[in-house]
Amino acid sequence: MKNNAKKIIALTMAVSMTGAFAVPCMAEDGKEITLMASQNWIKDVDNELFAKFEEETGIKVKVSLTPDNEYTTLLGTTLSGGSDAVDMFMYTAGSPMKSDGIPDVAEDLSGEAWVDGLEDWAVQANTADGKLIGFSTWGIDYEGVLYNKTFFEENNLEVPETWADFMALCDQIKELGVYPLYEGINGTWHTQSWVYGLTPKMYEEKADFADYLNESKDNKFADIACFKEGLEQIGQLLSAKDGEEPKYYVNDGQAEDWFGSYTSLQNRESVMMFTYSAYPAELAANGCEDEFGMFPVPLLDNKAAVSNGGGISKFINKNSKHIYECKQLLTFLAEKENLETYYAARTDLVTSSFKDVESVSATTATTEILERSEEPKVMFIKDVLYWDTDVYKYLQGMADGSLTADEFISNVDEYRATMFDTLAE
C-alpha cells in the first residue's frame, strides 16, 4: 500500500480510527508469530495444527481474533505506517484483496515449494501483479437456497423455478406454522448474499459488466437494469410484514446472529436459508438428522448457482521481522498429512485449494445445486472493485421500508466514485 495501509483504510471511507488495537509484541528470539483473523475464520483444527507446528519447530502461533464487524478497520489500523505488530493476517482472496491494497503489504510467496500443489483457481485468486501473495486452504463453494428436504417431502412442497413460485412457496410454509427462512438481517454480511445472487443475471444482461464497472467511476451499477429489478424483489421479501414482525424470516434481534441459524434450522423453526452448500455438514455435526438440499436463488427467475470464488487466505506481512518463520508455517500447513487432517475436520468445505486431497467430500446440497444449476458464476464481489461496506445497512433500510432500490444503487455508486478518487491520489 502507498503510505502502508492507505488503501485498506480508504476501504472504510477514510474513517477516523477510534480506540487502539493492542497487539502483543513478538518474542525477541523469533519463536513466536502472530496471526490476525476475524473471529469466525479460525477453527479448532487450525489451533490443533498450530500446536503441532509448535511441537515440531518450537515456534508458537499466537492468534489474534477480532469481531467480524470491526476486522477490516482494525486490520487497516494494525498494518498502517509499515507496522510489524502482526506477522500474518487473513483476508478475502480475489478482487477484494486487490482493491483493498493487500498486495502492497503482503510478502511475495511465488517461489515457495507448495505453490505447484495449488489448484489453478487458488493461484488465480491469490495472485496480484504477477505475484502469488496468498496461501489458501479454503475452497470453492456454491451458494443458493438451502432447504429442508425432509420437511418438504413430509408436506408435499416443491422446489420453485421462478420468483413467483418462490414467494408462493414462502406463503405455503408460513401457513404450516413455521418461518420459511432464517435471515440474520441485523448482521453485517449475511443478507448481502441475496444481492450476490443477482450475479448470473448481471452476466446475462452484460457479459463484461465486471470489467465495465472497474474501468471508471462513471460506469455505474445504475447502468445495469436487472440490478434494480433484482433489488426490488429482495426488498419485497425483506420488507413483507406479519403485523410488526418480518413475515418470511426469523429475526432474533441479535447483532451477531449467524450462529442462531443452526438452532433455528435444526429445530425447524425455519426450513430454508440463503447460504453455502457445505452448510448441511455443519448441521449434521450438530446432530441434525433431517436431509437438506439446495436450489439456485430464483431472483428474476435465475437458474444458476453462485460460487464464492475461493474464500479466505493467509498473508505474510512484508514488514514482519519473522518472515522466515511465517513461511515455515505455510510450508508445514501445505504438507500432505496436515492438509488431510485439515480438510477432514473442515466439513464446511466441499472442495480443496490443493490438488489430490482425499478427505474432502461434497454435501447433498452441493450435489443437488450443481445438478439443478446452469453454469455457476463467481459472485460479483470477487471481481468488481470497491463494493460498499455499508450495504448491510441499506438492506436493513429496505427491510424497514426506509430505503428504496434506487437509493441503494445511488449509495453504492457514490461510494465507488469516492473510492476511485481516493485511490487515484
C-alpha angles and dihedrals in degrees: 000000000000107000086007114282095007092132099047090049088048087056088069090054091263089288119183107258113234124192124024120256107221116211120183116248116252120252114268093232092060093241094124130060127185123222119195119206143156113265098258098044099077116071132190091262090056090057090046091054092045089054090050090049091053091049091053100040108019089237114128120212110213110198118210111197126194132187114273092239093057104035101100093047094046092047090053090050093047095050097042122116095021091294121180093197089123126032097201136015139182127236142158114281124226126033096351089057091052100041093046094056100249092141089064094061102029127097118242108252098176094114098052117120094234094060093087089059094060122103113249093250091054092052091049094046092051100042126097128172090357094304128108106226106160132073112211130195093157119097144218111275133176129235130212141113111317112209137186102249092189092055092045092052092047091053100036093243120162130216108252124240099191138035090251089053090049094052090047089051090052089054091049092052092047089054088056089063101255134096115261094217144026109218126169095211092166093058124091103236119019103073089054087073088079089060092049086053087073091068098099092050091048089054089048091055097041117010093197097041094126093053089043093055092045094054099070146348086244090068105081144188084237087070091065108080097196091056091067093041091052093047089054090056091048088050090051090055097043098043099047109116137203098200103311095333129085109271102212108030143047113249111186093186095236124135090221104034105145092108091056088071092073093057093041095053096039092051092043092240082133129013106197138044137172101242147119121300095241091063096096089065088061091049090050090050087055091055101263111153099188118105118239132204135179139221132188112270103260097219106152085000091294118179102186131093122232121232124214090222095225115319128223128356138192120242132190116229104238089214092058119119088215104057093131092054091047091053089050088057093051091048089051093050090050094057112116095240093050093046090053090050091048098049093042088060096039097074087160088072119077099182135035130233088215126067124252099013106158100190095071118100132178122236124232087253091057092049093047099047091050090050091050096041136091112219107321118238127212109247109264094238087074091059107027117080124231106017110188114258091211096060091111088061091052090052090050087052091052089050093054094040096246097112131051129210089252091054090047091054093044091053092049093049093046090052091051091049090052091050093049089052095043095051093044090064 
